[in-house]
């Protein structure tokens, strides 16, 4: 398994090395929370790892709901939501509330598994992208063959 290294751009010094607890390799995707203090990482073994950068280099929580490689993770810019898109054809949406009080841990709760994607349009490779609308509770997904779907609350 790989690691993500965080560097200080001014000094060039290594600040932190994030170590996911995963048996698979990291996917080429991660998402940074709008606050800048939390990171989601995807892995090829179907896991999504949440890091609280203020706490440790080890994961705060690891979610294991996908049966295929996770290709994309995304935070909503305004709402306490995040999502993961997988090669298994599912999109998982979770509530991820963080608090200003550093003594209070984030609350992470799975909300919905979206399976309304056509197997024909996915060409057996599943989902490759997901992105939230900037202000609405809507999410778009994409497949390798160029199919795009919009899901609304």
C-alpha positions as CSV (number, residue, x, y, z in Angstrom):
1,X,0.0,0.0,0.0
2,X,1.1,3.5,-0.7
3,X,1.2,6.7,1.4
4,X,0.4,10.3,0.8
5,X,3.1,12.8,1.8
6,X,2.2,16.4,2.7
7,X,5.0,18.9,2.2
8,X,5.4,22.5,3.3
9,X,5.8,24.4,0.0
10,X,7.8,27.2,1.5
11,X,10.4,25.1,3.2
12,X,10.1,22.0,1.1
13,X,10.0,20.0,4.4
14,X,7.9,16.9,4.8
15,X,5.1,17.8,7.2
16,X,3.1,14.5,7.5
17,X,2.9,11.1,5.9
18,X,-0.6,9.6,5.8
19,X,-0.7,5.9,6.0
20,X,-4.0,4.2,5.0
21,X,-4.8,0.8,6.6
22,X,-5.6,-0.9,3.3
23,X,-4.6,-4.1,1.6
24,X,-5.0,-2.6,-1.8
25,X,-3.0,0.2,-3.5
26,X,-4.2,3.8,-3.3
27,X,-6.3,5.0,-6.2
28,X,-5.1,8.1,-7.9
29,X,-7.8,10.1,-6.1
30,X,-8.3,12.0,-2.9
31,X,-10.4,14.8,-1.7
32,X,-9.7,17.7,0.7
33,X,-12.5,18.9,2.9
34,X,-13.4,22.6,2.4
35,X,-12.0,23.3,5.9
36,X,-8.6,21.9,4.7
37,X,-8.2,19.7,7.8
38,X,-9.7,16.5,6.6
39,X,-8.8,14.2,3.7
40,X,-10.6,11.3,2.0
41,X,-8.5,8.7,0.2
42,X,-9.7,5.9,-2.1
43,X,-8.1,2.5,-2.6
44,X,-8.3,-0.4,-5.0
45,X,-9.7,-2.8,-2.4
46,X,-12.9,-0.8,-2.1
47,X,-12.1,1.2,1.0
48,X,-12.5,4.9,1.6
49,X,-10.2,6.3,4.3
50,X,-11.0,9.5,6.3
51,X,-8.0,11.4,7.8
52,X,-8.2,14.2,10.4
53,X,-5.0,16.0,9.7
54,X,-5.0,17.7,13.2
55,X,-5.1,14.3,14.9
56,X,-2.7,11.8,13.4
57,X,-1.1,10.3,10.3
58,X,-3.3,7.2,10.8
59,X,-6.9,7.1,9.6
60,X,-9.7,8.4,11.7
61,X,-12.1,6.0,10.1
62,X,-12.1,3.5,7.2
63,X,-15.3,2.7,5.3
64,X,-15.5,-0.7,3.6
65,X,-18.8,-0.7,1.7
66,X,-17.6,-1.1,-1.9
67,X,-16.9,-4.5,-3.6
68,X,-14.7,-2.9,-6.3
69,X,-12.0,-0.3,-6.6
70,X,-13.0,3.2,-5.5
71,X,-12.3,5.5,-8.4
72,X,-13.4,8.9,-7.0
73,X,-14.1,10.6,-3.7
74,X,-15.7,14.0,-3.3
75,X,-16.8,16.3,-0.5
76,X,-19.7,18.7,-0.9
77,X,-18.5,22.3,-0.6
78,X,-21.3,23.5,1.7
79,X,-23.2,20.5,3.1
80,X,-21.8,17.8,5.4
81,X,-21.8,15.2,2.7
82,X,-19.2,13.1,0.9
83,X,-19.4,10.4,-1.7
84,X,-17.4,7.6,-3.3
85,X,-17.8,6.1,-6.8
86,X,-16.6,2.6,-7.4
87,X,-15.9,0.2,-10.2
88,X,-18.6,-2.0,-8.7
89,X,-21.1,0.5,-10.2
90,X,-22.2,2.0,-6.9
91,X,-22.1,5.5,-5.5
92,X,-22.1,5.7,-1.7
93,X,-23.2,8.9,-0.1
94,X,-22.3,9.6,3.6
95,X,-23.0,12.3,6.1
96,X,-19.7,13.7,7.4
97,X,-20.1,16.4,10.0
98,X,-17.1,18.1,11.4
99,X,-17.1,20.5,14.3
100,X,-15.2,23.7,15.2
101,X,-14.5,22.2,18.6
102,X,-11.3,20.2,18.1
103,X,-12.2,18.0,21.1
104,X,-15.3,16.7,19.2
105,X,-14.7,14.0,16.7
106,X,-16.3,14.0,13.2
107,X,-19.5,12.1,12.8
108,X,-19.6,9.8,9.8
109,X,-22.8,8.1,8.9
110,X,-23.6,6.2,5.6
111,X,-26.7,7.7,4.0
112,X,-27.5,6.1,0.7
113,X,-26.1,3.6,-1.8
114,X,-27.1,4.7,-5.4
115,X,-27.3,1.8,-7.8
116,X,-29.3,3.5,-10.6
117,X,-26.6,3.3,-13.2
118,X,-27.0,1.2,-16.3
119,X,-24.6,-1.7,-16.6
120,X,-24.7,-1.2,-20.4
121,X,-23.4,2.4,-20.1
122,X,-20.7,1.4,-17.6
123,X,-19.2,-1.2,-20.0
124,X,-18.3,-3.4,-17.0
125,X,-15.9,-0.8,-15.6
126,X,-18.3,0.9,-13.1
127,X,-18.1,4.5,-12.2
128,X,-15.1,6.6,-12.7
129,X,-16.1,10.1,-11.4
130,X,-18.4,11.8,-9.0
131,X,-18.8,15.5,-8.2
132,X,-21.3,17.4,-6.1
133,X,-23.1,20.5,-7.3
134,X,-21.6,23.5,-5.5
135,X,-24.7,24.6,-3.7
136,X,-27.5,22.0,-4.1
137,X,-27.6,18.4,-2.7
138,X,-27.1,17.0,-6.2
139,X,-24.4,14.7,-7.4
140,X,-23.2,13.8,-10.9
141,X,-21.5,10.6,-11.8
142,X,-19.5,9.6,-14.8
143,X,-18.4,6.4,-16.5
144,X,-15.4,5.6,-18.7
145,X,-17.5,5.6,-21.8
146,X,-18.7,9.2,-21.2
147,X,-22.1,8.6,-19.7
148,X,-23.1,11.1,-17.1
149,X,-26.0,10.8,-14.6
150,X,-27.4,13.4,-12.2
151,X,-29.0,12.4,-8.9
152,X,-31.0,14.8,-6.8
153,X,-32.3,14.7,-3.2
